[in-house]
């Protein structure tokens, strides 16, 4: 197994020190696995997609415009 070093904010580190009974490396490992699984699923779902970057930008612009219009911002 490969080792990894993480930098955490000082306030998070203080909380972690208060709860030394928790295996923080296991928590981090599970979080990384969960995120990796989501990425793998997304890759699998998109592998046969014909949607281009330009298509995605156009759809995003259309959605933002619709939301702005609905809320009276345009």
MOBEL-V36435 format. One record per backbone hydrogen bond with DSSP energy under -0.5 kcal/mol. CO is the residue of the C=O (numbers start at 1). NH is the residue of the N-H. E is the energy in kcal/mol with one decimal. If there is no record, write none. Layout:
co=CO nh=NH e=E
co=CO nh=NH e=E
This chain:
co=6 nh=8 e=-0.5
co=9 nh=13 e=-2.3
co=10 nh=14 e=-2.1
co=11 nh=15 e=-1.6
co=12 nh=16 e=-2.5
co=13 nh=17 e=-2.4
co=14 nh=18 e=-1.7
co=15 nh=19 e=-1.1
co=17 nh=20 e=-0.7
co=19 nh=22 e=-1.6
co=22 nh=24 e=-1.5
co=23 nh=26 e=-0.8
co=23 nh=27 e=-1.6
co=24 nh=28 e=-2.5
co=25 nh=29 e=-2.4
co=26 nh=30 e=-2.5
co=27 nh=31 e=-2.2
co=28 nh=32 e=-2.5
co=29 nh=33 e=-2.4
co=30 nh=34 e=-2.7
co=31 nh=35 e=-2.2
co=32 nh=36 e=-2.6
co=33 nh=37 e=-2.8
co=34 nh=38 e=-1.8
co=35 nh=39 e=-2.2
co=36 nh=40 e=-2.5
co=37 nh=41 e=-2.5
co=38 nh=42 e=-2.5
co=39 nh=43 e=-2.8
co=40 nh=44 e=-2.4
co=41 nh=45 e=-2.6
co=42 nh=46 e=-2.3
co=43 nh=47 e=-0.9
co=46 nh=49 e=-1.5
co=52 nh=56 e=-2.4
co=53 nh=57 e=-2.3
co=54 nh=58 e=-2.3
co=55 nh=59 e=-2.5
co=56 nh=60 e=-2.6
co=57 nh=61 e=-2.5
co=58 nh=62 e=-2.3
co=59 nh=63 e=-2.4
co=60 nh=64 e=-2.6
co=61 nh=65 e=-2.6
co=62 nh=66 e=-2.2
co=63 nh=67 e=-2.4
co=64 nh=68 e=-2.5
co=65 nh=69 e=-2.5
co=66 nh=70 e=-2.3
co=67 nh=71 e=-1.7
co=68 nh=73 e=-3.3
co=68 nh=74 e=-0.7
co=69 nh=72 e=-1.3
